[in-house]
Amino acid sequence: MASGTSEAVDDAKPTISSDLRVFLDASPDAAAVFDEELQPVYANEAYRVLFLGTPAAPGRHRQQQTAAHELEGDLLVKHWPARQAQQLGTVVQVNEVRTTDAEDSLVFNVTAIPLRGIGVVELFRNVTDEARVHARYRNLLRKERVAKQALEWLVAERTKALESANEELKAAQAQLVHSEKMAGLGQLVAGIAHELNNPINFISANVDFLKEYFDTMTEFVRALETQVARYPDAARHVDEARRRLDVEYVAKDFGSLVKAIRSGAARGARIVADLKSFSRMGHDTWEDTDLTEGIRVSLVLLSPILRDRVTVHQSLEPCTVRCNSGHVNQVFMNVLTNAAQAIQGPGNIWITNRSEDDTIAYEISDDGPGIPPEVLPKIFDPFFTTKPVGQGTGLGLSICYRIIQDHRGTISVVPRPERGTTVRIVLPKKGKPT
């Protein structure tokens, strides 16, 4: 569209039909007819007002001249849609052609229609308002999407925070249950140990006196027999009484009984000592401890469920660990109990340890049925249990996990390759409480 376009349009002789002219004049869109050389043949009033300017619209003249200049500098003056329509022989549409005027940008949809024997008709529909509405709509959608993403992020963060708080609450509840359980159990065991200690000490203290008294009575009887031997009738009665009462067997067996009483009293005293050691599990005392002794105590206390059924194989090296021995012993007690309960009928438990630089690793294995793969990820969850209702609280392993975590160690449960389960506990030798 050169500067002489208006004159060319006005001077051109009509080469189009009157019907087409009427149609173009009635069209609300800007329309112009170009010949085969893309020279203007005819333009309707809307086209002249939009691009060429007319005396009838002097107020819009400068604005539309600017719009026409910007369009001429870009796509439309090259008649790209018209050339495509000529070459393809079909209608070509270009949507949202924009002017580059930043203050008052206009948007057009351009349609080029090839006319056989005439040239091309180009229609320019002003869709500026629709484009602005669509732009505002897209902007609102973008803002809505951003707000939705922000809301989803906020909900996810809140959900994560709630889940974290819930896990902390469960852990705190489990720890509280553990602390109360251990404190109560410690007091109970300490009381039982104290009550047992008194009669055991009484027996231990008096068994020596009993042996001494028996020796004294034996010596007296022998002296008496020496004197009675002088009198035949009395001696005969004494011999009859000796045979009837089987005095020789009583004198011989009495020593064995005293030895058995002394051994039983010593074993009772050892059990009391173990109970006292077990009662210390409720105390928050960190000290250097050989955990091998704690395992031994646990096995003694578990002997009723192990005896004549489960064989325990130990390969333990003495190793001093700075820890809360009572809590760590509770872990061993819990793991050993689970291993013993997992074995249905005769079975085996293996206990080993291995020193690794600054850590000590304990492994407790059993040849029970093992843990199903779907249960394994939940094994340390608070209140998770596979035992029937009333037989398990689901806190045992979760408490063990928390205790080992407090010692800055690790505890893991893995299936054994052949059959059963292995629990691996790793503790720092110079642990500090978290």
Buried (B, 14 or more C-beta within 10 A) or exposed (E): BEEEBBEBBEEBEEEBEEEBBEBBEEBEBBBBBBBEEBEBBBBBBBBBBBBBBBEEBEEBBEBBEBBBBBBBEBBBBEBBBBBBBBEEEEBBEBEEBBBEBEEEBBBBBBBBBBBEEBBBBBBBBBBBEEBEEEEEEEEEEEEEEEEEEEEEEEEEEEEEEEEEEEEEEBBEBBBEBBBEBBEEBBEEBBEBBEEBBEEBBEBBEEBEEBBEEBEEEBEEBEEEBEEBEEEEEEBEEBEEEEEEEEBEEEBEEBEEBBEEBBEBBEEBBEBBEBBBBBBBBBBEEBEEBBBBBBBBBBBBBBEEEBEEEBEBEEEBEEBBBBBBBBBBBBBBBBBBBBBBBBBEEEBBBBBBBBEEEEBBBBBBBBBBEBBEEEEBEEBBBBEBBEEEEEEBBBBBBBBBBBBBBBBBBBBEBEBBEEEBBBBBBBBBBEBEEE
